């Protein structure tokens, strides 16, 4: 696992984003479609095909989760071990510029949080405070927000 993290840490930011983030998203979507197909075959009493399809569905979900966890391990490796803040920040810049409409605002707020965190880690505390105070968290999600 550590050698895989080091290998991916030496790759380009675009490569890591496309392989880990996009591929894991696509695998989860394919797994849901396969599970739905398995449920339709269940009504036709084809048990062996249902078992194979559900196994593939679970396998794709596990691979998707593994790739997501691997991405966050590589990001932590950049930030904590290599102390490569430029790569760490450019990953989030790339995710903002290449995100879909559904995740766009969340990725923008994540990028603002990362920018403030990196300013804090570099020792520029006033800049970090100003960046944190300018973040608009109301753009993220309305389902977990309480009405005041």
SENUMAR-103402 format. One line per 3 residues: number of its first residue (from 1); their letters; for each residue x, y, z of C-alpha. Coordinates in steps of 0.1 Angstrom, whole numbers. Layout:
NUM = A = X/Y/Z; ...
***
This chain:
1 = XXX = 0/0/0; 28/24/9; 46/17/-24
4 = XXX = 14/23/-43; 9/57/-25; 45/67/-33
7 = XXX = 40/57/-69; 9/77/-73; 24/106/-54
10 = XXX = 51/109/-81; 25/110/-109; 8/141/-123
13 = XXX = -22/157/-105; -44/152/-136; -35/115/-137
16 = XXX = -44/111/-100; -77/129/-104; -87/110/-135
19 = XXX = -77/76/-123; -88/78/-87; -117/102/-85
22 = XXX = -134/98/-119; -128/61/-121; -142/55/-86
25 = XXX = -173/75/-94; -179/56/-127; -173/22/-109
28 = XXX = -200/30/-83; -225/40/-110; -218/8/-130
31 = XXX = -222/-12/-98; -256/3/-92; -267/-5/-127
34 = XXX = -254/-41/-124; -273/-45/-91; -305/-32/-107
37 = XXX = -300/-57/-135; -295/-84/-110; -327/-75/-93
40 = XXX = -346/-77/-126; -331/-111/-132; -341/-122/-97
43 = XXX = -377/-119/-108; -370/-143/-137; -357/-169/-113
46 = XXX = -321/-169/-127; -303/-173/-94; -268/-180/-108
49 = XXX = -268/-149/-130; -280/-128/-100; -252/-141/-78
52 = XXX = -226/-132/-104; -241/-97/-110; -244/-90/-73
55 = XXX = -208/-101/-68; -196/-78/-96; -217/-50/-81
58 = XXX = -201/-54/-47; -166/-58/-63; -170/-25/-82
61 = XXX = -182/-7/-51; -153/-20/-31; -128/-10/-58
64 = XXX = -144/25/-59; -141/29/-22; -105/17/-23
67 = XXX = -96/42/-50; -112/71/-30; -93/61/1
70 = XXX = -62/58/-19; -66/93/-33; -70/108/2
73 = XXX = -39/88/14; -19/103/-15; -32/138/-7
76 = XXX = -21/133/30; 13/120/18; 18/152/-3
79 = XXX = 8/174/26; 25/156/55; 54/136/42
82 = XXX = 66/153/11; 53/188/22; 46/195/-14
85 = XXX = 19/222/-10; 20/231/-46; 9/197/-58
88 = XXX = -16/195/-29; -32/228/-39; -31/221/-76
91 = XXX = -51/189/-71; -79/209/-56; -76/236/-84
94 = XXX = -79/208/-109; -109/193/-92; -127/227/-92
97 = XXX = -120/233/-128; -130/198/-139; -159/191/-116
100 = XXX = -195/185/-127; -223/209/-119; -235/188/-90
103 = XXX = -201/190/-71; -189/224/-83; -199/245/-53
106 = XXX = -186/218/-29; -152/217/-47; -150/255/-47
109 = XXX = -155/257/-9; -130/228/-4; -105/247/-24
112 = XXX = -110/278/-3; -106/257/28; -74/242/15
115 = XXX = -60/276/5; -66/288/41; -51/257/55
118 = XXX = -20/261/34; -17/297/44; -19/286/81
121 = XXX = 7/259/76; 31/284/59; 28/307/89
124 = XXX = 8/335/74; -19/335/100; -36/368/91
127 = XXX = -40/357/55; -54/324/67; -79/342/90
130 = XXX = -91/364/61; -95/334/38; -114/315/64
133 = XXX = -137/344/71; -145/348/34; -158/313/30
136 = XXX = -195/310/22; -206/276/36; -242/281/26
139 = XXX = -233/270/-9; -226/234/1; -257/216/12
142 = XXX = -290/226/25; -302/192/38; -280/193/69
145 = XXX = -285/229/77; -309/239/105; -333/267/99
148 = X = -326/295/123
***
